[in-house]
Structure formats: C-alpha cells, structure tokens
Amino acid sequence: MLQALLFDCDGIIADSEAHWNQIDREHLAAFGVPDYTGHLKEHIIGTSFAHSIGFYREQFDIAAPLAEMIAHRTEVAAKFYAEQIPIYPNTRETLEQCRALNLKMAVATSSVGRLIRPFLKRHDIEKYFDFIVTGEQVENGKPHPDIYLKAAAGVQTDPAHCLVIEDALAGLESGRAAGARTVALPDARWLDVVQFEGKSDFKIEQLSELVPLVKRLMAD
C-alpha cells in the first residue's frame, strides 16, 4: 500500500538546471576554468556536492582542496536559490493535491540545506513536507540508498510503501536500492530521455501527471 511520496528537489520541484550552468561557470572560473558551458552536466545531475566537485577536480585537473571548492560552490549557489530559481509550473497545485490524499511527503535532495531550505520557504512550499533531508546529512550520496532510507525513516514509513519521484538516473538508482518504487520525470531540455527506459517503475512527462498515478496506485 502506498503511504509516502519522496521527492527529489532539483529537476522535480526546483527548475534549477539552467541556473546550475551559470553557478558552475562562476564557481569553476574562480579555480582557473574559464567559460564552462555546462557540457558535463549529465555526469553530475542528481549527485552530491562532493561527487560533483570531485568529478570537476579530475576533469579540469584542479589542485584546490575539496572542502574549499564545496564551500565556494555553496556560496555561489546560495544566492541563486535565494533570489532567482523558480519552481516548475503547477508544482504548488500538485503538492496540494498530493497532501489532500493523506500521504506522508518528504524532500530527499543531494543539494545542501543552505540552498534548499530557503528556496522552499521563499516559494511557500516547505509546509507541504513532513520531513526534509539534504545531501550533507547522509554519509553516502545518490546513487547509494542512504538518503531515501533516511527520508522513509523520517516519515516513519517502510521504503516498500514509498514512491520516489526523480529526474536523474543516480536518484532512481538510489530509490530502487532503498527498496522504494520509483517514478522518472527527466527534463528533456537537459537529459536524453531514452536513457531512462527501463530505469524506473513508472515514467511521467510533467509533475501534474503524478496525481492520477498516485490515485491509481492507492486504489490497487
């Protein structure tokens, strides 16, 4: 029986991916990488800050310490989340309809709390969630199951009774590894949706399609 919905944030709630090109361009420029175009985005979508920055350090042969780069990327990104990044269309309505179904709801995001919590408050949608877990709160980021296990525990629900909503392959793998069912919602602007075939239990093209899916699952 479906009892809880576990939402990724970036790419599901936060329409942030275009901004991450700008964030990482500014971030990497400070470490000697000029004019980054976002061409490596597919390798880091849905992964932790530590994984993303480790990937950049290797790709661009950056000698700066990981902790220094994490702090700088967080500083740059925080301003974007506090001032610019929007939610997807119909997000608030979808969350209201899901909440009306008396399901537990959580956010499980690889991004850090300093970005996500102010973002959720700015858009007045934090109130829809019973629990929020961010990337720095788990030892192993996606695709490891830690974050979705913690989210399920936070809403006091067995992962088998949870539905994970994700836009990234790493996140879908994380949800499956935790024992939850998964819904893929890849953004075709940034990702090759063909790669998602067979990688999730369900697939939708926009967040508003989640409500009829959830109602169907609740009726099974």
Protein Blocks (a to p, Z undefined) as FASTA:
>chain_A
ZZbdcddfehplmccklmmmmmmmmmmmmnopahiehlmmmmmgopafklmmmmmmmmno
pabdfklmmmmmmmmmmmmmmmmmccdehklmmmmmmmmnopacddddfbdfklmmmmmm
mnopmmmpgbdcdfklpfbdcfbfklmmmmmmmnopafklpccddfbfklmmmmmmnopa
cdddddfklpcfklmgopafbdcfbfklmmmmmmmmmmZZ
